[in-house]
């Protein structure tokens, strides 16, 4: 499967919260992951993106009050 390309925001986590880095995907609300380094956080977010999209396609999972803007019809779940 090809790598999905979404903008990713990487921010340092406070030491009080364990340190490391948090990666989020603004286009996919709630999609986040973390890692000890920025590179680890970016690597981990790729799995989170795939999981988020799989969940969005699952009719058994309800997304309430969620606004998603798909970039193209190809990205829109069936």
Residue, then its C-alpha position, 0 to 999 in steps of 0.5 A: x500500500x502506498x504511503x498516505x500524505x497528510x500534513x503532520x504537526x509535531x510538537x514536544x511533550x512537556x517533561x511532566x507528561x513524559x517528554x518525547x514528541x506528539x504527532x497530530x494530523x489536523x485533517x483527521x480529528x483525533x488522529x495522533x501518536x507519539x515517540x521519543x524523537x520527532x522521527x519516531x512520532x512521524x513514523x508512528x503517525x503513519x499507522x495511526x493515519x491508516x487506523x483512522x481511515x479504516x475506522x472511518x470506513x467501518x459502518x459500525x463505528x459512529x463519528x458524531x459531530x465530526x467534520x471531514x473534508x476529503x481532498x478528492x473523491x478517491x479518498x472518500x470512504x465508499 
